[in-house]
Amino acid sequence: MDFAGRLACLTLMLALGACSGGEERAPARPTSFDGEVLRIAVARADGRTERFSSLRDEWHSWSWFPFMPNHSGRRWTMGKTGRDGVSLAYALVSWDNDDPTDYLSAGFWMRFDGARTTRRLNPADAEITPFIDGPELDARFPPELPVSGMAAYAGSAGGVYRYRKPGAEPLAEEFTATITLQADFAAGTVAGCIGCLGDIALEREHLYAILGWRRSDAAAEHPPADYEIRLAPTAIGATGGFQGAAVAVTHPDRAIVGSDGSWSGRFSSRPSGDGFPRLAAGHASAAFAEADGGEGSFDSIFTTLHPTLLPQPPGDDPLPGS
């Protein structure tokens, strides 16, 4: 397997425990939330489990505006320092105001081995594992999937973009993008694309609390705009999960000689008004190699929403039936 394939598989192994087709195996849930305290447990590459508590490990916390109706939202940055390095966790949480244990969470764990300061941490030096979780994504309580029909979902994907030119130091930076999914419940498949709607952009939308506002100058020299990450159709399992090993990276102007990756996720157990799952969320990783020797990767989490949950553009009339 070439560099691109090794990198994509390694990243997903850290996050999901496997690189294979079919439905994602049900992992231990990485978070718990009782309405006040968020707890995170992340499996490290060395086999240990890293645990955070917003009560004990909070560095920063502030509100955010969630997309779900009747939900409140909050962000947490948590950290732990020791003589062998720095571990950080960033999480977004939204919860139902009537039942705070009904929540959604997403974020990243970052490990900087050997770091002796929390200033000017470089994501290129970090081991990074994404997570996304919530009771409605619990494989033990699967959705009742439709047996027919098609549904389109759209939402946000974000994570870490890495790129290395021949003979240069690797760079890493946070990216944001729009992701679209198309679910064919009659065929039992789902496919998607990151960057087909709008551009993949470098933006410290979340990690600025950890890394500061200043983006890497090197990352700006090779921005990810115009790359598209195409997620090939994969089967939806009986419990609403999916996992695919067919991912392709394309670019209209750059000669990509190889790409590889994996993606996985789960449909919500909560239906929308028309009976389709109200959202799908998961992870996507892709790596690529270019003819001039450049190598890059995208590692992200994503949340996609049924059209009935998408924010209404200002001034637009409500959609029929909404």
N, C-alpha and C positions, 0 to 999 in steps of 0.2 A: 504493500500500500504506500502511495506517495505521501509527501508532507501534508497536502491538503486533506487527504483521507484520514491520515493518522490524527491530525488536529481535530477534525470534526468528530471523529469517534471518541477520542479521549475526552473532549469537553462534555459530550452527551453522557458518557459513562459516569463522569463525576456527578452529573445532575440526575440521571435516571437509573443508573446501575446496569445498562445494557446498550448494545447497538444492534438492533434486530428489527424485523418487520412484525406486523400484527399489532394487537392491542397492547398498550402499555401495562406492564405488571403493576398491581396495586402496591405502591410504596407506603412506608410509614408517613403519616402526615407531618409536614415540617413545622406547623404552627398550631398554637391554641390561643384563644382570646375569650376572656370572661366578661367583656364589656369595659374593663379597666386596664388589665395587664396583658400585654402581648408577650408570648414566649415563642422562641424560634429554636429549632434543633436541626443542624445541618451535618450531614455525613461528610467528613473530610477524606481526602485522597489517602491519608495514612491510616484510615480505618477508625479513627476516633470520631466522636460526635461533639461538635461545637454547640454550646447552648447559650442563648441570650435571654434576658428578661428586661422588659422596658422599665420595670421597677428598680432593678439593680444596675443595669448597664446603659441607661439612657444618656446620650450626649446632647441631642437636640430633639425637639418635638414641636410640630406646628400643624395647623389644620390644612385640609385641602378639600376641594369640591368633588364629591363622587358623582358617578353617572347614574347610580341607581336611585329611583324615587324613594322617599322616606328614609334615606340613609344619611349618616354623618361620616365624615372622613378625617383621618389623621395620618401624619407621617412620623416615623421614628428613625433616628440614626442612633445606633448602639455600638459600643466599642469596648474592647478589652486589650490591655497592653501587658506584655510580659518581657522577660529578658531575651526571649527568642523571637519576638516579633509582635505584630499588631493584627488583630482580627476585628473586622467591622461588619455590621449588618445594617442594611437600609430596607425599610418596609413601608408600604402603603397599606392602610387598612380602612375599609368602609364597613359600617354595621347598620343593621336595621334599628331604627330608633325605638321600636316596640319590643324588640328582642335582640339585644346586643350580641348574643352568642351566635346569631345568624350573620355571618360576616364573610368578606372576601379579603384576601391579603396577597401581596406580591412584592418581590424585592430581590436583593442580591446579598450573598455573603462574600466577603473579600478577605483574603489572607495575604499579608505582606511579611514573609519570613525574613528575619534579620533586621527589620526596621527598628530604629531606635528613637524615632520621632513620629508624630502624627502630622507634621507639616510637609506639604508638597509631596504627598504620596503619588506615585506614578502607577496608573492601572496596568501598564505594560509589565510591571513587576509582580502582579498579583495573581494568585489562584482565585478564580471566581466561580461561584455556583449560584445560579438563579433558582428561585422558588416561586410557586403560585399555588394558592390553597384556599379552602373554604368548605363549610359543610355541604354546599350544593355540588361540590366537585369530589366528594368522598365516594370512592369506588364501592364502599360497602353499602351504599344507598343509591343504586343506579337509577337513571331516568327511564321513564317509559317512552321509548323512542317511537316516532311515527313509522308506519310501515310503507308509506308512500309520500310523494311530494318532494319538493326541493326548497331549500332556504338559503338565502345569501346573508352572510354576516360580515361586519366590518368593525375595525377597532384599531388599537395601537399596539405596536411592537417596539421594544426598546431593549438595549443591552450594550454590549461592548464590541466595537469594531477594531480589528487588529490588521496591521499591514506591515510588510517588511520588503524593502527594496534589496536587491543583491548587494551585499557588502555593507549594508546599513543596519543600524540598531532597529529592533522592532518598535513600532508605535502602537498605542492603544488609546481609544477615546470612546466616550458614550455616544450612542446614536439613537435616534428616534425615527419611526416610519409608520406608515399606515399598512395594515394587513387586511386582506380580504379572504374569506373562505366561502366555498360553495359546497353545500351538503346535499347529496342525492340520497334521500332516505330509502327510496325504492331500490336503488342499486346497493345501498349500504356503504357508500364511500364519501370521502370528503377530500377536497383539494384546496390549494390556496396560493397566495403570492404576497411577498413583502416587497414593497417598492413599486408595484405595478400601478398603484394609484398614488400620485405624488412622488416625491423623491425621498430617498434615505438621506437623513441630514445629521451632521454632527451637532449635538446640543446637550449641554449638561443640564438636562431637565430635572434630574433627580440626584445624581452623584455630586453635584456642586457642594452639598453639605459635607461631603467627605473630602473631595478633591479640590474645592475652591472653584471659582468661576472661570479662571484662565484655562483655555483649552490648549492642547499640545500644538505647537507650531508645526511640528513634523506631520501631525495628522491632517492639518489644513493643506499640506502640499499634495496629498492624495485623498481628496474627499470621496465619500462613498456615493455621491449623487450619480444617478443613471444605472447603478447596479440594480438588478432585480433578482430576487430569490424565489424561485418557483418550486412549490411544494406539490409533488405529484400525487394523484389520487391514491388514497390508502383506505383500507377497510375500517369501518366503524364497528367496534366490538359490541358484544351483547350488553356490557355494562356502561356503554357510552364512551369508552376510551378509544383512542386511536394512536398508532405509532407507525411511521413510515421511514424507510431508508433511501428514498429516491428524492434527492434535492439537487437542483441545478442553479448555478449562478450565471447570469448573462450580463453583458454590457454592450451597448451599440457601437462603441469605438475601440474598446480594448480587446485584444485577442486572448481569450481564456482557453487554455489548453486542457484544463481538467477542473472539475468541481465535484464536491461530495458533501454529504451531510445527513442529518436525521431530524425528524420533528415528531412531536407527540402532543397529546392533549386530551381533553375530556369535555363532553357536553354536560351542561348543567342538568341537575335533576328537577329544576324548576321550569315549568313551561311558560311560554309567552301566551298571549291571548288566543293565538291560532293553533296552539297545541305543540308547536315546535319548541325545542329547548331555547331558553331565553338568552343563553350565551355559551361560548366555548372558550377555553383558556388552556395554555400549555407553554411548551418550550420549542424553540427552533434553533438549530445550529447549522452553519454552512461554511465551507472552506473552499478556496479556489487557488489555482496557479495560473500565471500569465506567461505569454510567450517571451517576454523580456526578463523573466526570472522573478518577477514580483509574486508575492504570496500573501493571501489575506484570509480573514474569517469574520463571521458574524455570529455572535452568541446572544440569544435574546429570550425574553418571555413575552407572551402576548395574551391579550383579552379581546375577544370579538363579541359584538352585541347583535341580537336580533333587531331588525329595523324598528320595532316598536319601542326599543330602549334608546335608540340613537337620539342625541340632542336635536331639537328642532332648530333649524337656522333662524336667526332673528328676522321677523317680518314675514316668514313663510306661512302659508295657510297649513293647518293640520292635515296630515295625510288622511284619506278616506278610511274610516273605521278606527281611527286612533282616538 
